Every structure is written in structure tokens, then in C-alpha cells.
């Protein structure tokens, strides 16, 4: 099936492996819950493989993911579904890549190390939900009830789900997951759909070409998946801790304020909105403002490009594997007016959160392959955006408001050639070179005495 539209901004490939759904009367049982666990963990492993491929230079697709659910919108048929975004001239390459990776799973399954990571992440997510079970939003319950009514999804409650996963997941080996997924990926009832922009000079592959790719891929012998295992710590040698030079109470906000020996200011605000969550926000004034007028393109892209390489010894694709099982997220920020971080962690993983902060200050990593892959994806997205009427409308408003000020102009595909990776990393290092200008605010269920050693060791030791 091919569908095109003049205003379409991207090209998508959808590959459906149709199969019978789980009987309705089984979905609301332990067997149905276990089946859902198996398809969820398989989707996580498949998507990790796709994510690794998309970060390579000249990747065959811009993004890809897989899941098992209803076939399109049908309730009477399910499908193992693989979706990929593609450059207009790489449709056949993208289809061949996702079909090959699907066939690799069908022939060889997933590895034990992949499964260990995915299972650990699922169990960690269940534990986090359990720890915060009394602080769920109403939308969590309403969405559960709707899916229960429309799809027969079980609603046993967070406590029951947590206990069930804790007892069942460790007993399900990777061989069982592989067998279940290999049964879902059949040789019949396969549907291929392609959507994309309608252009006079754009020729899409015909049905025969696409069918031949699927048939050839099915008959190919593909190699088993191989990956590097990571047993190294984020930081080999912990830094020498700084000291606390000032502590005071902010009565207006009921918060504790610390100043560390390197000038870092830390604000701690204890709350009970969630039982096992600590939020972090850090900022410092400056940003790329001192470079923006002379170098507007690199200044605009610095916040997106600088984190592409990862930190320390680990690339951006390796970090999720190293951090498997940890309830943690962190995003470095570099805008025109300020730089900083947003992050969150559980109480148990707070030390790891601060280790990552320390590494972003001291050991930001460059990765030329990840940078080239980013440029290719960004160029495709920017070219496709030209077909969107709302983009043209916004461009007109921007010109009227800012009179072609280069700081506010939208980046275009031709601007990608002006991006200098080395220069952006210089901007990042310079922006994060003075820890004494940063204010770190931590909000959540914080035990000040428990977090103090980690704050002194990883924030107080940042050199400036």
C-alpha cells in the first residue's frame, strides 16, 4: 500500500506481521498479563537494536521501532508492527534494514544480556510505580479503566502487578521470549504500507521491487546479533570530595541552602508529592550569548549537538546499557541565555545522577559517527518541513517580528554544512567551565544527611 500527500513532511514504512489476538477471556488472567510482559520486553530489546543502528553514519533509516498490538485499528487481528522513518531516496534500504533485523530475531532471537537489561528495566519501572503507588494522578487510573473496557486489559492494581512481576519475570528465560516472538513473526499475512510526500520528481519503488526485498530477506541467512558487554563503572576513580562552607535555612521557601568549596550553590527542598523521586534543576547565566551574533548556526545547534557523544568512556547508545535498571534521567541544557541540567532519579540512584553531572562538566565526549548521523537525520527533517504550511506561516511571523535577525531565523537544510562539531564542543566546555556560577535545586523526598556525601563528592569536586 502506497499513500502520498503534498503536505506530508516525512516518509514512513510500516511492516505488519498479522496474527490472531489473544482470546478476550484470557487477556484478563495471569496468562494474559504474562503474554503482555513478553511482547513488551521483546519490543524494548528490538527498539534498542534499532536505536543503535540509527546512530551510525549513513544509517538506512532515520528512526525505527517495533511493538505488538492491534493491526492498525482492528480489534479482531493483532500484528507485530515495525515502523521506520526514511529518507526519500532510501526507502528500499530502510525496508531491507528493518526486514533484516526482524528476520535476525526470527532466526536467532535475542541474547541473554539484552534480555537481562530489558527485564531489569521493566522490574525497576514496576518498583518505581509501587513505591509511588499512593501518588498516582487520576489520568493513570482513567486510562487503565478505558483500556480494560475497550481491550480487556487487566487492572489488578499496582501492588498486585508488582508482586506478580517480581515472582514471574525472573522465572521466564530468554528462550521463552524468543519462542513467543518467533511465533508472532510469520511468513504469511504480511502487510507493507509506505506513506510519504507527493512530489513530481520523486519516484517510489514499485510493488515488485518491495516484494522482492521481503522475499530475499526472508531467504537470507543472517548472522546472530553480537554486542559488547559493559561491566565498567561510570567513574573509575571517585573524585576527592569538596567541603561545605556555608549552610543556611531559607524560611520563605522552607528550603536548605548550601554553598560548597568550589562555589556551587545547592538548594534542597523536601516534598512528599512522590515517595521515591528527586527532581534536579541546575542553571547558570551566560549560555551561548557571547557567541550568538558571530556564530548563530553553531550557537543554535549547540544544545542539540553537544550531548551527542555521551560522557566519559561511554557513547550515547552505550549509556542506557550501562544505566540499565536505574531510575534516572538527565538532560544537559545549553541555550542562548543560560546553561544547566534537568534530571530526576529515585533515592537509590541519586549518586548515579550526580556522577553523570560530574562527567558532563569534566569529560564531555565527542563521537564523530553520532554527529554525522545526526546531521543526516536533521537534514532530512528540515527538507521535509518545507512542505508544511504552518512552517511557512511561522517563518513569515518571525520575519515580521524580528526583521531577519539571525538569532531568530529558522535553521534550514543548507545550514547543516555550517555546523562545526569542534566549535560546538568548545562552546559547551566553556559554558560549563565555572561550577561556581551554578545553582543546583533538588526537590523531592530528600534525606539531607543521606545525599550530603554524594553532593560534596560529585558537585563539590568539580574543578573550575
N, C-alpha and C positions, 0 to 999 in steps of 0.2 A: 504494500500500500504506500503510495506517494502522495503527500499533500503539500502544496506550496501556497504562499501568501506574500503579496508585495510588501507588507509591513512586518513580516517575520524578521526577527533580529538574530536568529541562530539556527543551526542545523542540528537536528536530533535524530538519533537512531534508537528505535525501540524493538527489542527482540523478546518475544513471548514464547515460553515453553509451557503450553497449556497442559493442565492435569485436573483430575477430579478434586473437588474440595473435600475437606474433612467433613464427614456427616454432621449435620447440625446437632444431633443428640450427643455426639462425642465432644464437641467443642467445649462444652461446659463441664468437663470432667478433668481429672488429673491427666489422663492420656492426651486430651486436647491441649492442656497447658504445656505438657512436655513437648508436644509437636511444635508448638509456638516457640518454645525455647530453642529447639533445634534449628528452625528456619531463621530465627533471629541471630543466633551465633554464627550460622553459615553466612548470612548477609554481612555481618561485621567483618568476617575474615576475607570475603570476596572484595568488599569495598576497600579494605586495607591494601590488597594487591593492586586494585585499580588506582588508588591514590599514589602508590609508589611509581607506577608506570607514568602517570600524568605529570610527575615532577621531572621526568627525564627530557633532555633536549630532543626536539623533533618527535615528541610523543605522538602516537597515532590518533589520540583523542584529547579534547580539552578537559573533559571530566567524564567519569563513568561511575555507576553504582548499580547494585542488584538487590532485589528483595523478593519475597514470596507473598502474594496477596491476591485479591480479586483480579481476574483477567479484565483489564480495562475497567469498565464499570459493572461488569456482570457479577451477579451473586450466585450463579449456577455453575461457574467454572473459575478455577484459580490458575495462576501462572507464575512460574519462576521468571521474573522480569529483569532484563538487563537494559539499562538506558545509558546512552553515551552522547556527549556533545562533540561536534566535529567541525573542523574547518571545511569550507565549501569544496575544496579540492582534495579532501582526504576521506571522503565518505567510505570508499572501499577499504582503505587502510584501517579506519576506525571499526568498521564491521568485522573485518578479519581479526582485529585485535581482541574485541570482546567475545567473538565466537571461539577464538583460540583459547582464551583464558577460561571460558566456560567448559570447553572440551577438556582442558587440563584438569579441572576439578572433577569432571565426569570420569576421566581415566585414572587419575591418581589421588583424588581427594585433597584434603587439607593436611597440613603437617601437625605434629603434636605440639610444637612450640607456638604455632598460630592459634591453635585451639586453647592452649593454656592462657594466652593473653586475652583472647576474647571471652573465655569463661570467667576469668578473674575480673574483667571489666564489668561483666553482667552482674556478678556477685557483689562487686563493690557498689554498683548502682543500686542494687536491691538493699544493701546495708545502709546506704545513704538515705534512701526513701524510708526505711524502717526507723532510723534514728530521728528523722524529721516527720514522722507519721502524724503527729498531732498538730503540725503546722502547714498542712496542705491547703492550697487555695480551692475555692468552690469549683472552679473550672476543671480541676483534676477529677473530681467525682462526677460532675455532669457529663463530661466526655466519656468516662467509663460507662456510665449508665446508658448513654446513647448507643455506644458500640455493642453493649450487651443486648439491647433491644433489637438493633438492626442486624447484627452479625453473630449474635450468640456468644460474644466474647465473655469468658468467665470474669466474675467480680468477687473473688474470695476475700479481698481486703489485703492491705499491705502486710499485716502480721502473718497471715496465712501464706501469702506469696513468698515472703522472706524465708519462713521456715521450710516451705516446700523446696525452694531453690537450694537452700543450704543442705538439704538432705539428698536431693535428687541430682543436681548438676555434677557434683564430684563423682557420682556413680555412672555417669554417661561418658563413655570413652569416645575418642575422636573417630574410631571405626564406625560407631553407631551413627554419628552425624554424617559421615561420608556416605554411608549406605543410604540414608534417608534422602540426602540431596541428590545423589546419583539416580535415584528412582524418580525424582521430580524432573530432572533434565532428560527428557525423552527424545526420540528420533522422529516422532510424528507430532501432528498438531502444533507446528511451529509457525508463528506469525511474525513477519518483519514489517515494520512501519517506519517511514522516513518523512520527516517534516522539515521544511526549510523555506528560505526566501525565494520569491519568483523574480528571476532576472533574465533579460534577453540573452545574455552571453553565458548563462550558467546551465550546463548540461548535467543532468543527474544520471547515474548509472541505470541501465535498463534492467528489467526483471531477470533476464538470463544471466547477466553478469553477477547480480547479487545472489541468485540461487547457486551459481557455480562456486562462489566463495563459501557459502554454507556447506555445500556438499564436499568441497575439497578439504575444508577444515575438519569436518566430521571424520574423514578417512585418513587424516594425518596422524602420525604418531608424535605426540608432543612430549617434551621432557618433563619430568616431575618438577614441581616448584622447589626452589632452593633459596634459602635466606640465611643471612648472618645472624648469629645469636649475640645478645648483648648482656654481659654479666658485670660490666664495669659500673662503678658509681658515677654519679654526675660530677662530683668533685673528688679527685683522688686524695688530696691533702687539704683538710679543712683550714680555712684562714685563721690567723690569730685574732681573737675577739677584740672589739673595741671596748670602750668603757662608757658608763652612764655619767654624764657630767651635770645634768640638771633634771629634776623631776618636779612636776607641779600638777595641781588639780585645776581643771577648767570647770568652774562651778556652773557657768551658763549652759554648757553642753553635757555636764556630768561625765566628763572625759578626763583621762590621764594624758599628760603631755611629757614626753621625754626628749632631751637633746643629747645626742651621742657625741663621742670624742671627735668624730670626723665632720661634725656639723649637721648631720642628718637629724631632722625633726620627726618624731613618731607620735601619732595620736592614737590612743586606744579607747574605744567606746564599746562597752559591754551592752549587748541587747539579747532579748530572748525571742526574737521573731522566728528563728530556727534553732533547733537544739544542737546541730552539728554543722555549722557553717561559719566561716570567717571571710569577709569581703575585704579586698585591698584596693585602695586608690592612691596613686602617688603622682605628684606633679612638680614641675619646676618651670619657671618662666624662661622664655627665650625661643625655643623651637628653631625653626629654620628662617626666622625673620631676618637675620643678618645676611642670609644668602639669597633670599627670595627674589629680589629685584634683579640681581646679576645672573641668577641661575634659576629661573622659575620652573623649568621642567623637572630638574632633579629635586628641587625643593618640594614640589607637589607629590612626587613619587617616593620620597624618602621613607615615609611611614609604611608604605606597602612593600618596598624593596628590601629595606634593611633587615627585617626579620627572616628573609627567605632562607638564609644559610643555617639557621639554628644557632646553637650556642656550644661553647666548649668543644668537646670531641664529637658531638652528635649533630647530624643533619636534621632538617625539619621533618623528614619522613622517619628518621630513627627515634626521635624524641618520644612519640606516642608509644613506641615499643618499650623504651626504657622506663616510661612512666605508667606502664600497664598496671591496673589495679589501684591506681591512686586517684583520688577525687580532687582534681586540681586543674585549673586553667589560668593562663597568664597571657596578656597581650601588651607588648611594648607599644607606646604611642609616640609619634613624632609629627606634630602639626606646625603650623606657621607661627603660633604664639607660645606653645609650651610643649614639653616632653614629659613622659611619665609611663605609668603602668596601670592597667586594670587587671585584677586577678581574684581568684576565690579558691578556697581549699576547705577540707574538713579539718578538725582539730588534729587528727593523727598525721595529716600530710602538710601541716603548716611549715615544717622545716624544709621540705622539698620546694615549696613555693618560694621561700626566701633564698634557697640555693639557686634557683633559676634567676631571681632578681640579681643576685651577685654575679652570675655568669653573663647576663646581658650587659652589666656595667663593665666587667673586666675581660670577657672573652667572647664578644660577638663574632660569629663565624661567617666566612664567605663561602659560597657554593656556586661556582660558575654555571654548572649544569642546571641548578634550580633557577638561576637568574635567566638563562636563555629560554628555559621552558616557560617561565612567567611572561617574558616578552612575547613569545609566540601566542600564548593564550590571550594576553591583553590586546594584541594587535587584531586578533580575530573578533574579540568582543567590541572593540572600538569601531571597526569597519562595519559590523552589523548594526551598531547603534545609529548609524547614519540613516537607516531606513525607518527609524521610529519617529513619528510626527511630534511626539512630546519632547524629544531631544532638540529638534529644530525650534520648537516653541521656546524651550528653556534657553537656548542659545540667543534668541532674539531678546528675551528679557535681560539676560546677562549683559549683552552689548549696550542696551539702553541704560541700564543701571550703572555700569562700571566703565563704559566708554573704552572698550578693548583693553582694559587693564590686564596685563599678562598674568597677574596673580589670580585672576578670577576666570580666565578663559578655560573652557573645557579642553582637556587633552584629546588629541586626535591620533589616528593610527600613524601618521607620518612623524609624530613627536617621539615615537618609541626609539628611533635611531639616535635621538639626542640624549638618551639616558646613559649616564656614566656610573657604572656599578661602584668603581673605586671611589669616585667623588661622593656618592651617597653614603658609603661606609665611613668616609671621613666626617661627613656631617653628623652621622649617628654617634660616632665616638666623641666628637667634640661636644655634642649636646648632652652626653652622659658622662662628661669628664669631671664634673664638680658635684659630688654627692651632697656637699653641704648646702646646696641650694634646693634640695628636695624635701618635700613634706610627704610622709607616708601615713595614711589613715587606715586603721584596721577596725572594722565594725563586725560584731557577731558575738558568739558565745565564747568570750576570751577569758582565759585564766592568765592574768598578768605575770604571775610568777612562773608559770609553765612556758610562756612564749618569750620571756625576757632573755634566756640564754641564746636562743636562736636569733633574736633581733640583734643582740650585741655581736654575735659571731658573724652573721652574714650581711647585716646592714652597717654595723659599726666598723667593720673591717674594710669597707670599700675604699680604695685609695683615691685621692683627689689631688 
